[in-house]
Structures are given as structure tokens and as C-alpha cells.
């Protein structure tokens, strides 16, 4: 197979950087969430414990990771 046949769908003209910038711009979302509380080690531990493995509380197991990903 020739290299030119692999490149059949590639444009010969490079995209201008200002066009690429316009395409990649995303308007910032306004947060409708409650204000976040400041970080504390105690809050971090409570959060970790909510996802910790039932058999080994020092790790987040597959069940905790699944729970975390479902948010």
C-alpha cells in the first residue's frame, strides 16, 4: 500500500492557529454548586473512608472506585 493512499483524507493546508484557538475555546460554566469548604485532614479522612474497602480500610478497592466513578 502506498503512503499517499493512507493520507487520502488529510488536508494539505495546515490549520491557522487563530482558527484552532477559536475552535478550542469553551465558555466558562457558572458554578451552581454550593461553595466548597476549606480542606482539612479530618474531612479528607471522612471522604476516603466513604470509599474505603470493607475488608481493608487502608485502600479503596474496586467497589469504592466504582462508587467514586458513579459520583
Chimera marker file (.cmm) of the C-alpha trace (Angstrom):
<marker_set name="trace">
<marker id="1" x="0.000" y="0.000" z="0.000" r="1" g="1" b="0" radius="0.5"/>
<marker id="2" x="1.314" y="3.410" z="-0.889" r="1" g="1" b="0" radius="0.5"/>
<marker id="3" x="1.707" y="6.144" z="1.698" r="1" g="1" b="0" radius="0.5"/>
<marker id="4" x="-0.428" y="8.502" z="-0.363" r="1" g="1" b="0" radius="0.5"/>
<marker id="5" x="-3.389" y="6.153" z="-0.049" r="1" g="1" b="0" radius="0.5"/>
<marker id="6" x="-3.147" y="6.343" z="3.747" r="1" g="1" b="0" radius="0.5"/>
<marker id="7" x="-3.252" y="10.136" z="3.625" r="1" g="1" b="0" radius="0.5"/>
<marker id="8" x="-6.283" y="10.441" z="1.374" r="1" g="1" b="0" radius="0.5"/>
<marker id="9" x="-8.359" y="12.269" z="3.959" r="1" g="1" b="0" radius="0.5"/>
<marker id="10" x="-5.698" y="14.615" z="5.331" r="1" g="1" b="0" radius="0.5"/>
<marker id="11" x="-5.937" y="18.249" z="4.330" r="1" g="1" b="0" radius="0.5"/>
<marker id="12" x="-2.918" y="19.710" z="2.557" r="1" g="1" b="0" radius="0.5"/>
<marker id="13" x="-3.385" y="23.100" z="4.173" r="1" g="1" b="0" radius="0.5"/>
<marker id="14" x="-2.405" y="23.468" z="7.815" r="1" g="1" b="0" radius="0.5"/>
<marker id="15" x="-4.978" y="24.999" z="10.124" r="1" g="1" b="0" radius="0.5"/>
<marker id="16" x="-4.245" y="28.566" z="11.114" r="1" g="1" b="0" radius="0.5"/>
<marker id="17" x="-3.549" y="28.931" z="14.798" r="1" g="1" b="0" radius="0.5"/>
<marker id="18" x="-6.243" y="31.577" z="15.299" r="1" g="1" b="0" radius="0.5"/>
<marker id="19" x="-8.816" y="29.230" z="13.738" r="1" g="1" b="0" radius="0.5"/>
<marker id="20" x="-7.693" y="26.414" z="16.018" r="1" g="1" b="0" radius="0.5"/>
<marker id="21" x="-7.901" y="28.729" z="19.020" r="1" g="1" b="0" radius="0.5"/>
<marker id="22" x="-11.475" y="29.685" z="18.135" r="1" g="1" b="0" radius="0.5"/>
<marker id="23" x="-12.474" y="26.039" z="17.731" r="1" g="1" b="0" radius="0.5"/>
<marker id="24" x="-10.957" y="25.021" z="21.069" r="1" g="1" b="0" radius="0.5"/>
<marker id="25" x="-12.444" y="27.853" z="23.124" r="1" g="1" b="0" radius="0.5"/>
<marker id="26" x="-15.066" y="26.779" z="25.624" r="1" g="1" b="0" radius="0.5"/>
<marker id="27" x="-17.144" y="29.274" z="27.517" r="1" g="1" b="0" radius="0.5"/>
<marker id="28" x="-16.613" y="29.010" z="31.284" r="1" g="1" b="0" radius="0.5"/>
<marker id="29" x="-19.513" y="27.482" z="33.140" r="1" g="1" b="0" radius="0.5"/>
<marker id="30" x="-21.006" y="29.330" z="36.026" r="1" g="1" b="0" radius="0.5"/>
<marker id="31" x="-20.966" y="27.155" z="39.096" r="1" g="1" b="0" radius="0.5"/>
<marker id="32" x="-24.340" y="26.472" z="40.623" r="1" g="1" b="0" radius="0.5"/>
<marker id="33" x="-22.823" y="24.267" z="43.298" r="1" g="1" b="0" radius="0.5"/>
<marker id="34" x="-22.640" y="25.194" z="46.939" r="1" g="1" b="0" radius="0.5"/>
<marker id="35" x="-19.394" y="26.914" z="47.939" r="1" g="1" b="0" radius="0.5"/>
<marker id="36" x="-16.658" y="24.467" z="48.806" r="1" g="1" b="0" radius="0.5"/>
<marker id="37" x="-15.461" y="24.071" z="52.349" r="1" g="1" b="0" radius="0.5"/>
<marker id="38" x="-11.786" y="24.516" z="53.157" r="1" g="1" b="0" radius="0.5"/>
<marker id="39" x="-9.557" y="21.448" z="53.172" r="1" g="1" b="0" radius="0.5"/>
<marker id="40" x="-8.947" y="19.733" z="56.496" r="1" g="1" b="0" radius="0.5"/>
<marker id="41" x="-7.282" y="16.370" z="57.133" r="1" g="1" b="0" radius="0.5"/>
<marker id="42" x="-10.390" y="15.250" z="59.023" r="1" g="1" b="0" radius="0.5"/>
<marker id="43" x="-12.666" y="15.946" z="56.031" r="1" g="1" b="0" radius="0.5"/>
<marker id="44" x="-10.218" y="14.149" z="53.734" r="1" g="1" b="0" radius="0.5"/>
<marker id="45" x="-10.260" y="11.103" z="56.025" r="1" g="1" b="0" radius="0.5"/>
<marker id="46" x="-14.077" y="11.069" z="56.128" r="1" g="1" b="0" radius="0.5"/>
<marker id="47" x="-14.174" y="11.235" z="52.325" r="1" g="1" b="0" radius="0.5"/>
<marker id="48" x="-11.590" y="8.446" z="51.992" r="1" g="1" b="0" radius="0.5"/>
<marker id="49" x="-13.487" y="6.283" z="54.483" r="1" g="1" b="0" radius="0.5"/>
<marker id="50" x="-16.661" y="6.626" z="52.433" r="1" g="1" b="0" radius="0.5"/>
<marker id="51" x="-14.894" y="4.835" z="49.542" r="1" g="1" b="0" radius="0.5"/>
<marker id="52" x="-12.580" y="2.530" z="51.539" r="1" g="1" b="0" radius="0.5"/>
<marker id="53" x="-12.668" y="-1.236" z="51.055" r="1" g="1" b="0" radius="0.5"/>
<marker id="54" x="-14.751" y="-3.105" z="53.631" r="1" g="1" b="0" radius="0.5"/>
<marker id="55" x="-12.063" y="-5.775" z="54.146" r="1" g="1" b="0" radius="0.5"/>
<marker id="56" x="-9.048" y="-3.437" z="54.169" r="1" g="1" b="0" radius="0.5"/>
<marker id="57" x="-9.862" y="0.093" z="55.283" r="1" g="1" b="0" radius="0.5"/>
<marker id="58" x="-6.411" y="1.352" z="54.185" r="1" g="1" b="0" radius="0.5"/>
<marker id="59" x="-7.244" y="1.065" z="50.470" r="1" g="1" b="0" radius="0.5"/>
<marker id="60" x="-10.003" y="1.977" z="48.055" r="1" g="1" b="0" radius="0.5"/>
<marker id="61" x="-10.951" y="-1.290" z="46.378" r="1" g="1" b="0" radius="0.5"/>
<marker id="62" x="-12.856" y="-1.961" z="43.167" r="1" g="1" b="0" radius="0.5"/>
<marker id="63" x="-16.225" y="-1.334" z="44.841" r="1" g="1" b="0" radius="0.5"/>
<marker id="64" x="-15.065" y="2.013" z="46.194" r="1" g="1" b="0" radius="0.5"/>
<marker id="65" x="-13.654" y="3.006" z="42.810" r="1" g="1" b="0" radius="0.5"/>
<marker id="66" x="-16.951" y="2.118" z="41.164" r="1" g="1" b="0" radius="0.5"/>
<marker id="67" x="-18.832" y="4.162" z="43.764" r="1" g="1" b="0" radius="0.5"/>
<marker id="68" x="-16.424" y="7.076" z="43.226" r="1" g="1" b="0" radius="0.5"/>
<marker id="69" x="-16.820" y="6.977" z="39.452" r="1" g="1" b="0" radius="0.5"/>
<marker id="70" x="-20.620" y="6.996" z="39.658" r="1" g="1" b="0" radius="0.5"/>
<marker id="71" x="-20.383" y="10.138" z="41.764" r="1" g="1" b="0" radius="0.5"/>
<link id1="1" id2="2" r="1" g="1" b="0" radius="0.2"/>
<link id1="2" id2="3" r="1" g="1" b="0" radius="0.2"/>
<link id1="3" id2="4" r="1" g="1" b="0" radius="0.2"/>
<link id1="4" id2="5" r="1" g="1" b="0" radius="0.2"/>
<link id1="5" id2="6" r="1" g="1" b="0" radius="0.2"/>
<link id1="6" id2="7" r="1" g="1" b="0" radius="0.2"/>
<link id1="7" id2="8" r="1" g="1" b="0" radius="0.2"/>
<link id1="8" id2="9" r="1" g="1" b="0" radius="0.2"/>
<link id1="9" id2="10" r="1" g="1" b="0" radius="0.2"/>
<link id1="10" id2="11" r="1" g="1" b="0" radius="0.2"/>
<link id1="11" id2="12" r="1" g="1" b="0" radius="0.2"/>
<link id1="12" id2="13" r="1" g="1" b="0" radius="0.2"/>
<link id1="13" id2="14" r="1" g="1" b="0" radius="0.2"/>
<link id1="14" id2="15" r="1" g="1" b="0" radius="0.2"/>
<link id1="15" id2="16" r="1" g="1" b="0" radius="0.2"/>
<link id1="16" id2="17" r="1" g="1" b="0" radius="0.2"/>
<link id1="17" id2="18" r="1" g="1" b="0" radius="0.2"/>
<link id1="18" id2="19" r="1" g="1" b="0" radius="0.2"/>
<link id1="19" id2="20" r="1" g="1" b="0" radius="0.2"/>
<link id1="20" id2="21" r="1" g="1" b="0" radius="0.2"/>
<link id1="21" id2="22" r="1" g="1" b="0" radius="0.2"/>
<link id1="22" id2="23" r="1" g="1" b="0" radius="0.2"/>
<link id1="23" id2="24" r="1" g="1" b="0" radius="0.2"/>
<link id1="24" id2="25" r="1" g="1" b="0" radius="0.2"/>
<link id1="25" id2="26" r="1" g="1" b="0" radius="0.2"/>
<link id1="26" id2="27" r="1" g="1" b="0" radius="0.2"/>
<link id1="27" id2="28" r="1" g="1" b="0" radius="0.2"/>
<link id1="28" id2="29" r="1" g="1" b="0" radius="0.2"/>
<link id1="29" id2="30" r="1" g="1" b="0" radius="0.2"/>
<link id1="30" id2="31" r="1" g="1" b="0" radius="0.2"/>
<link id1="31" id2="32" r="1" g="1" b="0" radius="0.2"/>
<link id1="32" id2="33" r="1" g="1" b="0" radius="0.2"/>
<link id1="33" id2="34" r="1" g="1" b="0" radius="0.2"/>
<link id1="34" id2="35" r="1" g="1" b="0" radius="0.2"/>
<link id1="35" id2="36" r="1" g="1" b="0" radius="0.2"/>
<link id1="36" id2="37" r="1" g="1" b="0" radius="0.2"/>
<link id1="37" id2="38" r="1" g="1" b="0" radius="0.2"/>
<link id1="38" id2="39" r="1" g="1" b="0" radius="0.2"/>
<link id1="39" id2="40" r="1" g="1" b="0" radius="0.2"/>
<link id1="40" id2="41" r="1" g="1" b="0" radius="0.2"/>
<link id1="41" id2="42" r="1" g="1" b="0" radius="0.2"/>
<link id1="42" id2="43" r="1" g="1" b="0" radius="0.2"/>
<link id1="43" id2="44" r="1" g="1" b="0" radius="0.2"/>
<link id1="44" id2="45" r="1" g="1" b="0" radius="0.2"/>
<link id1="45" id2="46" r="1" g="1" b="0" radius="0.2"/>
<link id1="46" id2="47" r="1" g="1" b="0" radius="0.2"/>
<link id1="47" id2="48" r="1" g="1" b="0" radius="0.2"/>
<link id1="48" id2="49" r="1" g="1" b="0" radius="0.2"/>
<link id1="49" id2="50" r="1" g="1" b="0" radius="0.2"/>
<link id1="50" id2="51" r="1" g="1" b="0" radius="0.2"/>
<link id1="51" id2="52" r="1" g="1" b="0" radius="0.2"/>
<link id1="52" id2="53" r="1" g="1" b="0" radius="0.2"/>
<link id1="53" id2="54" r="1" g="1" b="0" radius="0.2"/>
<link id1="54" id2="55" r="1" g="1" b="0" radius="0.2"/>
<link id1="55" id2="56" r="1" g="1" b="0" radius="0.2"/>
<link id1="56" id2="57" r="1" g="1" b="0" radius="0.2"/>
<link id1="57" id2="58" r="1" g="1" b="0" radius="0.2"/>
<link id1="58" id2="59" r="1" g="1" b="0" radius="0.2"/>
<link id1="59" id2="60" r="1" g="1" b="0" radius="0.2"/>
<link id1="60" id2="61" r="1" g="1" b="0" radius="0.2"/>
<link id1="61" id2="62" r="1" g="1" b="0" radius="0.2"/>
<link id1="62" id2="63" r="1" g="1" b="0" radius="0.2"/>
<link id1="63" id2="64" r="1" g="1" b="0" radius="0.2"/>
<link id1="64" id2="65" r="1" g="1" b="0" radius="0.2"/>
<link id1="65" id2="66" r="1" g="1" b="0" radius="0.2"/>
<link id1="66" id2="67" r="1" g="1" b="0" radius="0.2"/>
<link id1="67" id2="68" r="1" g="1" b="0" radius="0.2"/>
<link id1="68" id2="69" r="1" g="1" b="0" radius="0.2"/>
<link id1="69" id2="70" r="1" g="1" b="0" radius="0.2"/>
<link id1="70" id2="71" r="1" g="1" b="0" radius="0.2"/>
</marker_set>
